């Protein structure tokens, strides 16, 4: 039987993956720190024997309660509240700790860690119709934030001999990315970044929910071996 763990399991992407995995008979362990009583979808999913939800932050989770999993979809990010160095440093420090905990658990069961990231890590290079973007050059807070998250994963996974995959995607059709919106708000209010310019560069880019789900299933089934996957086109 296949088991997966999804951090940020109460978000739109996490719930979408959860429902699709359960349809295929996959056991899903979800982690998120939310008010569950006000979350109707979680209440509904909680009736399914294949769904196991832990309402805690990652740092407070006892990972020994979970069965061994095959893939961990790491979606549980927290956004900084300002662009101040002290706030960013605290946020990145917490994210690094979360990533280390996830990777450590993956190392105990041979799981692959999948991080869903963003095209914003490429910054203004996306203005070129045929960009040479082997090296990320983020220009927005959100792009820099997610690139740091990627760096934490690569460093920790490499040190622990854990397989990983970074999935860089444009916005998902019909989904709201709250972390991205908060970062954009900080950039715009403090005039410390150029997130609005970066968003204009990829306004014509998006990915369908189905395409994202298909890629996640391919990773789960071992059909994709690349460590970094970049999706540009709309499907």
C-alpha positions as CSV (number, residue, x, y, z in Angstrom):
1,X,0.0,0.0,0.0
2,X,1.2,3.5,-0.9
3,X,1.4,6.2,1.8
4,X,2.1,9.9,1.4
5,X,2.6,12.8,3.8
6,X,1.5,16.3,2.9
7,X,2.6,19.3,4.9
8,X,0.3,22.3,4.5
9,X,-2.4,19.7,4.0
10,X,-5.3,22.1,4.7
11,X,-4.3,24.5,1.9
12,X,-5.8,24.4,-1.6
13,X,-3.0,22.4,-3.2
14,X,-2.7,20.1,-0.2
15,X,-6.5,19.3,-0.2
16,X,-6.5,18.9,-4.0
17,X,-3.7,16.3,-3.8
18,X,-5.3,14.6,-0.8
19,X,-8.6,14.1,-2.5
20,X,-7.0,12.7,-5.7
21,X,-4.7,10.4,-3.8
22,X,-7.6,9.0,-1.7
23,X,-9.5,8.2,-4.8
24,X,-6.7,5.9,-5.8
25,X,-6.7,4.2,-2.4
26,X,-3.6,5.9,-1.1
27,X,-3.2,6.6,2.6
28,X,-2.7,10.3,3.2
29,X,-1.1,11.8,6.3
30,X,-1.8,15.6,6.5
31,X,-0.1,18.2,8.7
32,X,-1.3,21.7,9.1
33,X,-1.8,24.2,11.9
34,X,-5.4,25.5,11.5
35,X,-8.8,25.9,13.2
36,X,-10.2,22.5,12.1
37,X,-13.7,23.2,13.4
38,X,-14.1,25.9,10.8
39,X,-12.8,23.8,8.0
40,X,-15.6,21.9,6.3
41,X,-13.5,20.0,3.8
42,X,-11.2,18.7,6.6
43,X,-14.3,17.6,8.5
44,X,-15.6,15.7,5.5
45,X,-12.2,14.1,4.7
46,X,-11.8,13.1,8.3
47,X,-14.5,10.5,7.8
48,X,-12.4,8.6,5.4
49,X,-10.3,5.8,6.8
50,X,-7.5,6.6,4.4
51,X,-7.0,10.2,5.8
52,X,-5.1,11.0,8.9
53,X,-4.8,14.6,9.9
54,X,-2.5,16.1,12.5
55,X,-3.4,19.7,13.5
56,X,0.0,20.9,14.6
57,X,2.9,23.0,13.3
58,X,5.7,20.8,11.9
59,X,8.0,21.5,14.8
60,X,5.4,20.1,17.2
61,X,4.7,16.9,15.3
62,X,5.8,13.5,16.6
63,X,6.7,11.8,13.3
64,X,6.9,8.4,14.9
65,X,3.1,8.3,14.9
66,X,3.1,8.0,11.1
67,X,3.5,4.8,9.1
68,X,6.4,4.9,6.7
69,X,5.6,6.9,3.7
70,X,6.8,6.8,0.1
71,X,6.6,10.5,-0.8
72,X,6.4,13.7,1.3
73,X,4.8,16.7,-0.5
74,X,6.2,19.7,1.5
75,X,3.8,22.5,1.0
76,X,3.8,23.9,4.6
77,X,5.5,27.3,4.3
78,X,5.1,30.4,6.5
79,X,5.5,33.9,5.1
80,X,7.4,36.7,6.8
81,X,5.3,39.7,8.0
82,X,7.8,42.4,7.0
83,X,11.0,42.8,4.9
84,X,13.0,43.6,8.0
85,X,16.2,41.6,8.4
86,X,15.2,40.3,11.8
87,X,11.8,39.1,10.6
88,X,13.2,37.4,7.5
89,X,16.0,35.8,9.5
90,X,13.5,34.3,12.0
91,X,11.2,33.1,9.2
92,X,14.0,31.5,7.3
93,X,15.4,29.9,10.4
94,X,12.0,28.3,11.1
95,X,11.7,27.1,7.6
96,X,15.1,25.6,7.7
97,X,14.1,23.7,10.9
98,X,10.9,22.5,9.3
99,X,12.8,21.2,6.3
100,X,15.3,19.4,8.4
101,X,12.5,17.7,10.3
102,X,10.8,16.6,7.1
103,X,14.1,15.3,5.6
104,X,15.0,13.5,8.8
105,X,11.7,11.6,8.7
106,X,12.1,10.9,5.0
107,X,15.5,9.3,5.8
108,X,13.9,6.9,8.2
109,X,11.6,5.4,5.6
110,X,13.3,6.0,2.3
111,X,10.8,8.6,1.2
112,X,11.2,11.2,-1.6
113,X,10.6,14.8,-0.6
114,X,8.8,17.0,-3.1
115,X,8.8,20.8,-2.8
116,X,6.3,22.7,-4.9
117,X,8.1,26.0,-5.7
118,X,7.6,28.9,-8.1
119,X,8.7,30.4,-11.4
120,X,9.4,33.6,-9.5
121,X,12.8,32.2,-8.6
122,X,13.8,33.1,-12.2
123,X,12.9,36.8,-11.9
124,X,13.2,39.0,-15.0
125,X,14.8,36.3,-17.1
126,X,11.2,35.2,-17.9
127,X,10.8,38.3,-20.0
128,X,12.9,36.5,-22.7
129,X,10.7,34.2,-24.9
130,X,13.5,31.7,-24.9
131,X,15.2,32.4,-21.6
132,X,18.4,30.7,-20.5
133,X,17.4,30.2,-16.9
134,X,19.7,27.5,-15.5
135,X,20.6,29.8,-12.6
136,X,17.7,31.4,-10.6
137,X,17.8,35.2,-10.2
138,X,14.8,36.1,-8.1
139,X,13.8,39.8,-7.9
140,X,10.8,39.5,-5.6
141,X,10.5,38.6,-1.9
142,X,8.4,35.6,-2.8
143,X,11.0,34.3,-5.4
144,X,13.8,34.8,-2.9
145,X,11.8,33.2,-0.1
146,X,11.1,30.1,-2.2
147,X,14.6,29.9,-3.5
148,X,15.8,29.8,0.1
149,X,13.4,27.0,0.8
150,X,14.8,25.1,-2.2
151,X,18.3,25.6,-0.9
152,X,17.4,24.3,2.6
153,X,15.9,21.2,1.0
154,X,18.9,20.5,-1.3
155,X,21.4,20.9,1.5
156,X,19.5,18.8,4.0
157,X,18.5,16.1,1.5
158,X,22.0,15.8,0.2
159,X,23.5,15.5,3.7
160,X,21.0,12.8,4.6
161,X,21.1,10.9,1.3
162,X,17.4,11.6,0.7
163,X,15.8,11.7,-2.7
164,X,14.1,15.0,-3.5
165,X,12.3,16.8,-6.3
166,X,11.7,20.6,-6.7
167,X,8.7,21.4,-8.9
168,X,8.8,25.0,-10.1
169,X,5.4,26.1,-11.4
170,X,3.5,29.2,-12.5
171,X,0.2,30.1,-10.7
172,X,-2.4,27.4,-10.6
173,X,-5.6,28.2,-12.4
174,X,-8.3,29.1,-9.9
175,X,-6.1,28.9,-6.8
176,X,-5.0,31.6,-4.4
177,X,-1.5,31.5,-3.1
178,X,-1.7,33.3,0.3
179,X,2.1,33.2,0.9
180,X,2.7,34.8,-2.5
181,X,0.1,37.5,-1.9
182,X,1.6,38.4,1.5
183,X,5.1,38.6,0.1
184,X,3.8,40.8,-2.8
185,X,2.1,43.1,-0.2
186,X,5.3,43.5,1.7
187,X,7.2,44.3,-1.6
188,X,4.6,46.9,-2.6
189,X,4.1,48.6,0.7
190,X,7.8,48.9,1.6
191,X,8.9,49.5,-2.0
192,X,11.7,47.0,-1.3
193,X,11.1,44.7,-4.2
194,X,9.7,44.5,-7.7
195,X,7.2,41.7,-7.3
196,X,4.6,43.5,-9.5
197,X,7.1,43.5,-12.4
198,X,7.9,39.9,-11.8
199,X,4.2,38.9,-11.9
200,X,3.7,40.8,-15.1
201,X,6.4,38.6,-16.7
202,X,4.4,35.5,-16.1
203,X,0.9,36.7,-16.2
204,X,0.4,34.7,-19.4
205,X,1.7,31.6,-17.7
206,X,-0.4,29.2,-15.6
207,X,-0.9,25.6,-14.9
208,X,-4.1,23.6,-14.6
209,X,-5.0,21.7,-11.4
210,X,-5.0,18.5,-13.5
211,X,-1.5,19.0,-14.8
212,X,-0.2,19.6,-11.3
213,X,-1.9,16.5,-10.0
214,X,-0.6,14.4,-13.0
215,X,2.9,15.5,-12.3
216,X,2.6,14.6,-8.6
217,X,1.3,11.2,-9.5
218,X,4.2,10.7,-11.9
219,X,6.6,11.5,-9.1
220,X,4.7,9.3,-6.7
221,X,4.9,6.4,-9.2
222,X,8.6,6.9,-9.9
223,X,8.0,8.1,-13.4
224,X,10.1,11.3,-13.0
225,X,13.7,11.2,-11.9
226,X,14.7,14.9,-12.4
227,X,15.7,16.8,-9.2
228,X,14.3,20.1,-10.6
229,X,11.2,20.3,-12.9
230,X,10.1,23.6,-14.4
231,X,6.7,23.9,-15.9
232,X,6.1,26.9,-18.2
233,X,3.2,26.3,-20.5
234,X,-0.5,26.5,-19.8
235,X,-2.3,23.2,-20.0
